């Protein structure tokens, strides 16, 4: 696997907090969905501030870093794709089976036509088409899985992007300009898609929104971080509180001028604000040395929390359990499912990875579990 010389020298920064950041991102998504679906009585201002740290964009930006690292360090495309599949599919397939059982328990599969539709849904969502959904009470069976489709698309696009960039561009500066141009185009498409949501529904909007075309700019921010990781590490190490303060000032100013979180996410302002959020993320990753390891002890529950929280929330709604009690029960159930997923599905699957590296691609600064 040749990536050309534009990647430049790779620093070795093994100790980081990316696992902890992913966990916090998953908890943010879980909490915000609980606010909406379980009708948590919290202050709108609290919800607004929590939404200044949106979990899915954080996931995408971190994936841009870690998956680029995975592709560069592995000697063959086949091994890279194998590692990606082991990270996504085993836990996803088990989650789909549990979601299927929960839908049946809630009485949503009583009609044969709906049962057949569910089988088709499971096959599609277990492969590459997680944005394909159908409606059951009170919503889609597991709507958060749309982002898995976006991740998988990025996994495929990345080798083409790197291979094409290594042939067309020489040097980090030129490839960075090209990536920024692609990010701007993606951000524009994302904003257009959201502004035309009513016209694009019901079929085109989910397809467009779950595409790497609409969300690629977030992955590109991560890929740029990998490209410039030496300088980024120098700028960000042990400076988390500085970058956090700058970010909070910017977001507070935008909010004071009438631009709340949802509006920023649906406009091209994300091209300006999300890179700053990326600096907050990466500064936290390289501050408080060893924090993630001390807290998580090498465990990674973020994926399980993300994929299981909506089926659990829907089950609680079916039981008419909402509010604080609903959140408490959801937290226990989701944490339990995430722990079981990590211990018995994800970690054993990840142990199957063949850690074979050619001398030219042995770059070990980030996240072995990716």
N, C-alpha and C positions, 0 to 999 in steps of 0.2 A: 504494500500500500504506500504509494508515494504521495506526499502532500506538498512537495515543492519546498523551496527554501524560505518562503515568505512567513512561515510560522516563527522562524527565528529561534533563539535559545529558549529553553524551557526551564524555569526555576523549580526548585524543589521546596514546596511549602505543604508538608503533609498534615500538620496539625491545624485543624480548622473547625468551624462550628456549623457546617452546612447541614448536617443531620438535624441539629436543633432548630435551624431556620426552617427547614421543611416541615418539622413537627409544628412549629408555631403557625406556619402558613395553613396547614391542614386544620388546625384548631380554629383559625380565623374563619375559614370557609364554613366549618361546622357551626360556629357560633352565629354567624350572620344568617345562615339558613334557619337556625333555630329561632332567631328573632322573628323572621317572617312567618315560618310555618307553625311554630309552637306558640306564637303570639306572646313573646316575652315582653313584659312591661318595663322597657328600658328607655332612657332619655334619647330622643332623636339625635342629640349632640354626641352622646356616647357612641351610638351606631355610626354616626358620620366619621368620628375620629378613628374608630376601629377600621372603617372602610378606607382609610388613608393608607392602610397596609394590606392591600387585596391579595388573598392567598393564591389565586390562580395565576395572575401575572408574576408573582414571586416564584411560583413553581416553574413557569415557563422560562424566566430569566436564569434561574439556577440550572435548569436543564440545558440551556444554551451553553453554559460553562462546562458542566460535567459531561454532557454527551459529546461535545467537541473534544474534550480530553480523552474520552473513551475511544473515539474514532482514531485520534492521532496516535495513541499509545499502542493500539492493537495492530498486529502485523497483517491481518487479512480482513477483507470486507465480510467474509462469511463469519468470522469470529465476532466481529463487531455486531452483526445482526443477531447472532446467537445470544450474545450478552443482553442485548436490548429485549429480545423475546423472553428470556428468563426473568428479566426484571418486571415485565408487564403481565404476561399471560397467565402463569399459574395462579396467582392470587386473583386475577380478574375472573377466570373461569369459575373458581370456587364462589366468588361473590355473586356471579350471575346465577349460579345454582341456588344460592340462599335467597336471592331476590325473587327468583321463580317460585320458590316455596312460600315466601311471604305473600306474594301476589295471589297464590292459590288459597292460602289461609284467609286472606281478606275477602275471598269470594269473587275475585276479579277474573277468574278463569272458568266460570261455570258454563259458558256457552262454547260450543265446539269451535266456532269460527274465531273467537277470541283466543282460545287455547292454541290454535294453529298459528295465529298471529304472534303469540308469545314465543312459540318455538322458532319462528322466523326471526323475531327480535333477538333471541338468545344467540342464534347462529351468527347473525350480523354483528352483534355487539361483542361477541367472543372472537371476532376476527379483525376487522379493520374499519367497521362502520358503526362506531359507537354513537354517532349522532342520529342513527335511525331509532325512532321511539314510537310508542303508541300510548294513548292516554288511558290510565286507570285511576280510580279514585284514590287520592285527591289530585294527582298529577301524573307525570310520567313515572315509569317504574323505578328508574335510577337516572335522573336527568344529568347528574354531575359527570357521567362517563363521557360526555361529548369531548371533554378535554383530552381523553385518552386517544381519540382519533387524531386530534391535533398533534399530540406527542409523536404518534406513529408516523404521521406525515413528515414531521421534522426529522425523524430518524432516517427516512429515505432521502429527503432533500439534502441533508447535510453532506453526505459523500459527494453528491453532484456539485454542491456549492464549493466545497474545498478543492475538488479536482479541477473544476472550471476556473476557480480563482488562482490556483497555482500555475495554470497555463496562460491565463490572460493577463495576470497582474504580477508585477515584480515589486516586492517590498510591502511592509506592513501599512504604510501610509496609503498606497493606492488601493489595496484590498479593503482598507477601512472605509475609504470614500465610497467604494462600490457597495459595501455592506450598508452604509448609512443611507445611500440612495434607495436600496431595496427596502430598508426599514421604513423610510418615508412613504414609499408606494404602498407598503403593507398597512401602515397606519391610516393612510387615506382611504384604502379599501375598507378597513375596519369601521371607520367613521361613517362612510357612505352606507355600508351594510346596516348599521344601527339606525341611521336616519331614514332608511327606506324599509324598515322592518315590517310595517303594516302592509306594504305592497308585495313584499317578498314572501310573507307567510301564506300558507303553512309549510310549503315544501322547500323553497329555495333558501330561506333565511337560516334554518338549522345547518344546511350544507355549507353555506358561505361562512357562517359564524364559526363553525367547527374546523374550518380549513386553515392550513398554514399560511394561506394568502392573507387572511384577516388578522392572524395572531403572530405571524412570522417576525414582526418587528421586535417582539419581546424576546424571542429566541436569539435574534441577531444581537441584541444588547448583551446577552450572555456570551455569545461567540466572540464579540469584540472584547469583552472582559478577558476571555481566555487568550486572545491574540496579544493583548497588552498586559498580561498578568504580572510581569515583573514590575512595571511601573505602578500598576494598580495596587499591588501588594505594598509597595513602598509608600504610596499615598495614603492607603487605608489602614495599615496596621496600627492597632491600638488608638484609632481615632473615631471610634463608633459614636461617642457622645457628641463630637463636633459635627459629624455628618447628620446625625439624628436631629440636632438643634437646627441646622440649616434647613433640613427637609420640613420640619414642623413649622418653621417660620414661613417657608414658601407656601405650604398647604393652608396655613391659617390666613395668609394674605389672599390667596385665591378664594377661599371660602368667604372671607369678608367682602370680597368684590362680587359675590354672587355666583361663584363657580363651585358647587358641591361635588362630592366624589363621583356620583353617577354621571354628571355632566362631563367631568374631565375624562372619565373612561370612554365616553362615547364621542370624543372629539380628538383632533390631532394634537391637543395639548399634552397627550400622553408621550409624544415624542420628546417633550422637554422635561416632564415630571418623572416619568419612569426611569430614565437614566440616573436621575438624582436618587430615586428610591433604590436603584441598583447599587449606588455607592454606599447607601445605608446598609444594604444587605452584605456587601463584600467587606465593609469595615467591621461589621459585627462578626463575620466569618473569621476575621483575623485579629480580633480583639479578645480579651478575656481568655487567654491561651488555655486550651484544654477543657473549657467549660462544657462543651458538648459531650466529651468522653466521660467527664465526671458525673454528669446528669443521666445520660442514656446508657452508659456502659457498653457502647457498641451496638445497641439495639436501634431499630429504625421503624417506628410505628406510624409514620406519616401517611404512607400509601394506604394502609388499612383504615385509618381514620377517614381518609378522603373517600374511598370507594364504598364504605359501609354506612356513612352517617345518614344519607337520604333514605335508604330502605328502612332504617330504624325509625327515623322521624315519621315517615308515612305510616308505619305500623302503630306508632303512638297516636297519631291523628285518628286512625281507624278505631282505636280504643278510647278515643275522646279524652286523651290525657295531654294537657297543654300547660303552658306557663312554666313556673319554676320547677314544679314536680316533673313535668315532661322533660325539661332540660336535665334534671338530675338522673332520671331513668335513662335518657338517651346517652348521657355521658358514661354511665356504667356499662350499658350495652355496647356502645361503640368502642370504648376502651378495651373491653373484653374481646370483641371480635378482632380488633386491630392487633392485640397481643397474640391471640391464637393464630391469626394470619401470618404474623411475622415469625413466630416460633416454629410453626408446623408446615407452612407453605412457602413463604418468601425466603427465609434464611436457608432452608434445605435446597430450594431451587437455585439460589445464588451460589451455593457451594459447588454447583455443577459447572460453574464457569471455569474454563481452562485458562489459567493465568500464564499465557505464553506471550512473550514480548521479544521482539527483535531488538538488538542493542541500540538501533537508531530511534526506536520509538518507546523507550523505557522512561516514561514521564509519570511520576507517581505523586504529584503534589495534591491531588484532590480525590476524595470520596471513593474508596475502593469498591463500595457496594453498588456504585452506579454501573 
